[in-house]
């Protein structure tokens, strides 16, 4: 039970005893509250006690999986990994791993517990099993490295197979139809869609695009940043692109003229708006993005996908996601016989094998052409 000290004037100090830490030091949390009645005071005291017992740091020699995972995030992930990686780790922990292992003591988790979890998950077709497996292995590796475990219970366990996803894309005729449709689309959305469908840029790379990245003379864009939006604190940040791989994306002269004209028009609009223009600042520095809302402030990257979905519906296009416009770009180059190494650089993949695994496919028209090569010997 928490101890309550009456401070007078309707104010009280609540003490919650959490025992002693590894060094024998007493752990105690306090909170000063204002209460309108004894019942209100007891309610606040109980809520504070529950909060303290739920969120306090556990003794390392008896720490739960959830308690250690939180320390793994704060002492490793937040120190060395990207924001997006941390978010993906947190998603996997909250969505899947805490439900199974969260309350278990870290030292009590055995190989059999993990094996049975993944076997059961495969039967129930739970998502992202390879990602869960790798995160668990990383967490237990850190537990061994930090002397909380003598061995990793993940050792010798077989990683679940990653399901090979079918790549959805527009073929050459569908790409031609898309370009015709885009003539009737709002200029900002038209340019963004072309950057994905022709340039293979990712959504966040498009959202973070700045004029300083564009070389109009040499006809390329230096893709070295992306716009990240933090849903929790509603802030924007410029981060390196995926895999920290900067790349040059060369584009046609015709498209680059279209992009240059769009930027010129946006600059004029900004001058006309004057002080009404809502400039984005990151770390107290102004950030000039090419694609912004009417007021000058950037939209969240998700809005790009939302606008694309509206265009698909409005113009009765084949339904693919905005990200699959990137697949369409790569697939088009494959169909035109472009070297896979060049496609890898164009797409910003970490390894050419990934490019080949994703895009070494053929559509129906290509398959018919392949079959027809035997006509000459029949």
C-alpha positions in Angstrom: 0.0 0.0 0.0 1.3 3.5 -0.8 2.1 5.9 2.1 0.3 9.3 2.0 1.5 12.5 3.6 -0.9 15.4 4.2 0.7 18.6 3.0 -2.3 20.8 3.8 -4.6 22.9 1.7 -5.9 19.8 -0.1 -2.5 18.6 -1.2 -1.0 15.2 -0.5 2.3 13.5 -1.2 2.0 9.8 -2.3 5.0 7.4 -1.7 5.3 4.0 -3.4 8.0 1.7 -2.1 9.6 -0.5 -4.9 12.1 -2.4 -2.7 15.8 -2.1 -3.2 18.0 -2.2 -6.3 21.1 -4.4 -7.0 23.3 -2.1 -4.9 21.0 -2.2 -1.9 19.7 1.3 -2.5 16.0 1.9 -1.6 13.8 2.6 -4.6 10.8 4.9 -3.9 8.6 7.0 -6.2 6.7 10.0 -5.1 4.0 12.2 -6.5 2.2 15.3 -5.2 -1.5 15.5 -5.9 -4.6 17.6 -5.1 -7.6 15.7 -3.9 -11.2 16.8 -3.4 -12.2 13.9 -1.0 -10.9 10.8 0.7 -12.3 8.7 -2.1 -10.6 10.9 -4.8 -7.3 10.6 -2.8 -7.5 6.8 -2.6 -8.2 6.6 -6.3 -5.2 8.7 -7.2 -3.0 6.8 -4.8 -4.1 3.5 -6.3 -3.5 4.7 -9.9 -0.1 6.0 -9.0 0.9 2.7 -7.3 -0.3 0.7 -10.4 1.7 3.1 -12.6 4.9 2.7 -10.5 4.6 -1.1 -10.3 4.0 -1.4 -14.1 6.7 1.0 -15.2 9.5 0.7 -12.7 12.9 -0.8 -13.7 13.2 -4.4 -12.5 16.2 -5.9 -10.8 18.5 -7.2 -13.5 18.9 -10.6 -11.8 15.2 -11.3 -12.1 14.2 -9.1 -15.0 11.3 -10.0 -17.3 11.6 -10.2 -21.1 9.6 -7.0 -21.4 11.8 -5.2 -18.9 14.9 -6.2 -20.7 13.5 -5.4 -24.1 12.8 -1.8 -22.9 16.4 -1.6 -21.8 17.5 -3.0 -25.1 15.6 -0.3 -26.9 17.0 2.6 -24.7 20.6 1.3 -24.4 21.1 -0.1 -27.9 18.5 0.7 -30.5 18.1 4.4 -29.6 21.9 4.8 -29.5 22.8 3.2 -32.8 19.8 2.4 -35.0 17.6 4.5 -37.3 14.2 5.9 -36.2 12.4 3.6 -38.6 14.2 0.5 -37.3 13.3 1.4 -33.7 9.7 1.9 -34.7 9.6 -1.5 -36.5 11.2 -3.2 -33.4 8.6 -1.5 -31.1 5.8 -2.6 -33.4 6.9 -6.2 -33.4 7.3 -6.2 -29.6 3.9 -4.6 -28.9 2.0 -6.5 -31.6 3.5 -10.0 -31.1 6.4 -10.7 -28.7 5.2 -9.1 -25.5 2.0 -11.1 -25.7 3.9 -14.3 -25.5 7.1 -13.6 -23.7 6.5 -10.2 -22.0 5.8 -11.4 -18.4 8.2 -14.3 -18.5 11.5 -13.9 -16.7 14.3 -13.5 -19.3 16.4 -16.3 -17.7 13.4 -18.7 -17.8 12.8 -18.5 -21.5 14.0 -21.7 -23.1 14.6 -22.9 -26.6 11.4 -25.0 -26.4 9.3 -21.9 -25.6 10.6 -20.2 -28.7 10.3 -23.2 -30.9 6.7 -23.8 -29.9 5.8 -20.1 -30.4 7.0 -20.1 -33.9 5.5 -23.4 -34.8 2.1 -22.2 -33.5 2.5 -18.9 -35.3 3.2 -20.6 -38.6 0.0 -22.7 -38.2 -2.0 -19.5 -37.5 -0.2 -17.7 -40.3 0.9 -14.8 -38.2 2.7 -12.1 -40.1 6.4 -11.0 -40.1 7.7 -14.2 -38.5 11.3 -13.8 -40.0 11.4 -10.3 -38.6 10.2 -11.5 -35.2 12.8 -14.2 -35.2 15.7 -11.9 -36.0 14.6 -9.3 -33.4 14.4 -12.0 -30.7 17.8 -13.3 -31.7 19.2 -9.8 -31.5 17.7 -9.2 -28.0 19.0 -12.4 -26.6 22.4 -11.8 -28.1 22.5 -8.5 -26.2 21.5 -10.3 -23.1 24.5 -12.6 -23.5 26.8 -9.7 -24.4 25.6 -7.8 -21.3 26.2 -10.8 -19.0 22.5 -11.4 -18.1 22.5 -14.8 -19.9 25.2 -17.3 -20.5 23.8 -18.5 -23.8 21.3 -17.5 -26.5 18.3 -19.8 -26.5 17.8 -18.9 -30.2 21.0 -20.7 -31.1 20.5 -23.6 -33.6 16.9 -22.7 -34.1 15.9 -22.5 -37.8 14.6 -19.1 -39.0 11.1 -19.2 -40.5 11.0 -19.0 -44.3 10.0 -15.6 -45.6 7.0 -15.8 -47.9 7.8 -14.7 -51.4 5.4 -11.9 -52.3 4.1 -11.6 -55.7 5.3 -8.3 -57.2 2.3 -6.2 -58.4 3.1 -3.7 -61.2 2.0 -1.9 -64.3 3.1 -3.5 -67.6 4.2 -1.3 -70.6 0.6 -0.7 -71.8 -0.6 0.2 -68.4 2.3 2.5 -67.9 1.5 4.3 -71.1 -2.1 4.6 -70.0 -1.0 6.0 -66.7 1.1 8.7 -68.4 -1.9 9.7 -70.5 -4.1 9.9 -67.4 -1.6 12.1 -65.6 -2.1 14.8 -68.1 -5.4 15.5 -66.3 -4.0 15.3 -62.7 -3.1 18.2 -60.4 0.6 19.1 -61.2 2.0 18.3 -57.8 0.5 14.8 -57.8 1.5 14.3 -61.4 5.2 15.0 -60.7 5.3 12.9 -57.6 3.7 9.9 -59.3 6.2 10.2 -62.2 9.1 10.3 -59.7 7.9 6.9 -58.4 6.9 5.3 -61.7 9.8 6.6 -63.8 12.5 7.4 -61.2 11.7 4.6 -58.8 11.9 7.0 -55.8 10.3 5.9 -52.5 7.4 7.8 -51.1 9.5 9.4 -48.2 12.3 10.2 -50.6 9.8 12.2 -52.7 8.3 13.9 -49.7 11.8 15.0 -48.6 13.0 16.2 -52.0 14.8 19.6 -52.2 16.0 21.6 -55.2 19.6 21.4 -54.0 19.5 17.6 -54.7 18.7 18.1 -58.4 21.3 18.6 -61.2 19.3 19.9 -64.2 22.4 20.1 -66.4 23.5 16.5 -65.8 19.9 15.2 -65.6 20.0 13.4 -62.2 18.6 13.6 -58.7 20.9 12.9 -55.8 18.7 10.9 -53.5 20.4 11.3 -50.1 17.6 12.0 -47.7 14.0 11.2 -46.9 11.3 13.0 -44.9 10.3 11.1 -41.7 7.2 12.0 -39.8 6.9 11.1 -36.1 3.3 10.2 -35.4 3.7 10.5 -31.6 5.0 14.0 -31.3 3.8 15.2 -34.7 7.2 16.4 -36.0 9.2 16.1 -39.2 12.8 15.1 -39.6 15.1 14.6 -42.5 16.9 11.2 -42.3 19.2 9.2 -44.7 17.5 7.0 -47.3 16.8 3.3 -46.7 20.0 1.3 -46.0 21.8 4.6 -45.7 22.4 4.3 -49.4 22.6 7.6 -51.3 22.2 7.2 -55.1 22.0 9.2 -58.3 18.8 8.7 -60.3 19.1 9.8 -63.9 15.9 11.0 -65.6 15.0 11.9 -69.1 15.5 15.5 -70.3 11.8 15.8 -71.0 10.8 15.0 -67.5 13.5 17.2 -66.0 12.1 20.1 -67.9 8.7 19.4 -66.5 10.1 19.2 -62.9 12.0 22.5 -63.4 8.9 24.2 -64.6 7.0 23.0 -61.6 9.6 24.2 -59.2 9.6 27.6 -60.9 5.9 27.9 -60.5 6.1 27.0 -56.9 8.7 29.7 -56.2 6.4 32.3 -57.8 3.5 31.1 -55.7 5.6 31.3 -52.5 6.6 34.9 -53.3 2.9 35.8 -53.9 1.9 34.4 -50.5 4.6 36.4 -48.6 4.2 36.1 -44.8 1.3 33.7 -45.1 3.7 31.0 -46.3 4.1 28.4 -43.5 7.8 27.5 -43.5 8.9 24.2 -42.1 11.7 24.4 -39.5 13.7 21.4 -38.3 16.1 22.0 -35.4 15.3 25.8 -35.8 16.6 25.7 -39.4 14.3 26.5 -42.4 13.7 23.5 -44.7 12.6 24.2 -48.3 10.8 21.1 -49.7 9.6 20.9 -53.3 6.3 19.2 -52.5 4.2 21.0 -49.8 0.6 21.9 -49.1 -1.0 25.1 -50.4 0.1 26.9 -47.2 3.8 25.9 -47.6 3.9 23.3 -44.8 4.6 19.7 -45.8 1.9 17.0 -45.8 2.7 13.8 -44.0 4.1 11.1 -46.4 1.0 9.0 -45.9 -1.0 11.6 -47.7 0.9 10.8 -51.0 -0.5 7.3 -50.9 -4.0 8.6 -50.1 -3.9 11.0 -53.1 -2.7 8.1 -55.3 -5.6 5.9 -54.2 -8.0 8.7 -55.1 -6.5 9.0 -58.6 -6.7 5.3 -59.2 -10.3 5.3 -58.3 -11.2 8.4 -60.2 -9.6 7.3 -63.4 -10.4 3.6 -63.1 -6.7 2.5 -63.1 -5.6 -0.9 -62.1 -5.3 -0.9 -58.4 -1.7 -1.0 -57.2 -0.2 0.8 -54.2 1.9 3.9 -54.5 5.0 1.8 -53.6 4.2 -0.6 -56.4 4.8 2.3 -58.8 8.5 1.6 -57.9 8.0 -2.0 -58.9 6.5 -0.8 -62.2 9.6 1.4 -62.9 11.9 -1.6 -62.3 9.7 -4.0 -64.2 9.6 -1.7 -67.2 13.4 -1.5 -67.3 13.6 -5.3 -67.0 11.2 -5.6 -70.0 13.4 -3.2 -72.0 16.5 -5.3 -71.3 18.3 -2.9 -68.9 21.2 -4.5 -67.0 20.2 -5.7 -63.5 23.2 -3.9 -61.9 21.9 -0.6 -63.3 18.4 -1.3 -62.1 19.8 -2.1 -58.6 21.5 1.4 -58.5 18.4 3.0 -59.9 16.2 1.5 -57.2 18.7 1.9 -54.3 18.8 -1.8 -53.3 21.5 -3.0 -51.0 22.4 -6.0 -53.2 21.8 -6.9 -56.8 20.5 -10.3 -55.7 17.5 -8.6 -54.1 16.8 -6.8 -57.4 17.0 -10.1 -59.4 14.8 -11.9 -56.9 12.2 -9.2 -57.0 12.1 -8.4 -60.7 13.4 -11.4 -62.6 9.8 -12.1 -63.6 7.9 -11.9 -66.9 4.4 -10.7 -67.7 2.0 -12.6 -70.0 3.2 -10.7 -73.1 6.8 -11.5 -72.5 5.9 -15.2 -71.8 4.1 -15.4 -75.2 7.1 -13.9 -77.0 9.3 -16.5 -75.3 7.1 -19.3 -76.4 7.0 -18.0 -80.0 10.8 -18.3 -80.5 10.2 -22.0 -81.2 8.0 -21.3 -84.2 11.0 -21.3 -86.6 11.8 -25.0 -85.9 8.2 -26.3 -85.9 
